[in-house]
């Protein structure tokens, strides 16, 4: 075994920045997706509350508020 194979070339500045960029990009994307999902859940709950108010059913309201607190 030669020493060359065991020795790894340290990454250059450019490669390091590329890795950092990729990591941050992924973080932003996942965060954006999560917020998007939460936004849609909120709209769905608001619709439920409005419809239950129109019908005069309060079971849905209590359930939706409990769900919102759990979020």
BELLIN-V280604 format. One record per residue. N is the residue number from 1. RES is the residue in one letter. PSI is psi in whole degrees, -180 to 180 (NA if undefined). Layout:
BEGIN
n:N res:RES psi:PSI
n:N res:RES psi:PSI
END
This chain:
BEGIN
n:1 res:X psi:128
n:2 res:X psi:157
n:3 res:X psi:-24
n:4 res:X psi:-39
n:5 res:X psi:-39
n:6 res:X psi:-33
n:7 res:X psi:122
n:8 res:X psi:141
n:9 res:X psi:127
n:10 res:X psi:145
n:11 res:X psi:145
n:12 res:X psi:169
n:13 res:X psi:-42
n:14 res:X psi:-46
n:15 res:X psi:-42
n:16 res:X psi:-46
n:17 res:X psi:-37
n:18 res:X psi:-45
n:19 res:X psi:-46
n:20 res:X psi:-45
n:21 res:X psi:-46
n:22 res:X psi:-42
n:23 res:X psi:-48
n:24 res:X psi:-39
n:25 res:X psi:-46
n:26 res:X psi:-42
n:27 res:X psi:-47
n:28 res:X psi:-45
n:29 res:X psi:-47
n:30 res:X psi:-41
n:31 res:X psi:-43
n:32 res:X psi:-43
n:33 res:X psi:-43
n:34 res:X psi:-45
n:35 res:X psi:-37
n:36 res:X psi:-45
n:37 res:X psi:-46
n:38 res:X psi:-40
n:39 res:X psi:-45
n:40 res:X psi:-38
n:41 res:X psi:-42
n:42 res:X psi:-47
n:43 res:X psi:-44
n:44 res:X psi:-44
n:45 res:X psi:-42
n:46 res:X psi:-43
n:47 res:X psi:-43
n:48 res:X psi:-48
n:49 res:X psi:-46
n:50 res:X psi:-46
n:51 res:X psi:-39
n:52 res:X psi:-33
n:53 res:X psi:-41
n:54 res:X psi:-40
n:55 res:X psi:-20
n:56 res:X psi:29
n:57 res:X psi:127
n:58 res:X psi:-3
n:59 res:X psi:-44
n:60 res:X psi:-40
n:61 res:X psi:-48
n:62 res:X psi:-45
n:63 res:X psi:-46
n:64 res:X psi:-36
n:65 res:X psi:-39
n:66 res:X psi:-42
n:67 res:X psi:-41
n:68 res:X psi:-38
n:69 res:X psi:-38
n:70 res:X psi:-30
n:71 res:X psi:NA
END
